[in-house]
Amino acid sequence: MKKIRHLLIALMLVCLNLGLIAQPDPTHNGDGTDVGGEPIGNSAPIGNGAIIIISLALVYMGKKLWDNRDKLIE
């Protein structure tokens, strides 16, 4: 029963993501003409998100180390 449930969950996740595949080509307009000009901006704005994720990971690691400090000392 667990295998069937896991299979159904995996199948549902795959089916939910199929809609993301059908995105239009960003280099062409809707009428087929090319998009003119350079892309807006220089890069993706991932700096702040990466800092947040890394800081949360460090806090989590610190909490785990603090909780297991007795095992680390032995």
Secondary structure as UniProt FT lines:
FT   HELIX           2..17
FT   HELIX           18..20
FT   TURN            21..22
FT   TURN            26..27
FT   TURN            30..31
FT   HELIX           47..67
FT   HELIX           69..73
//
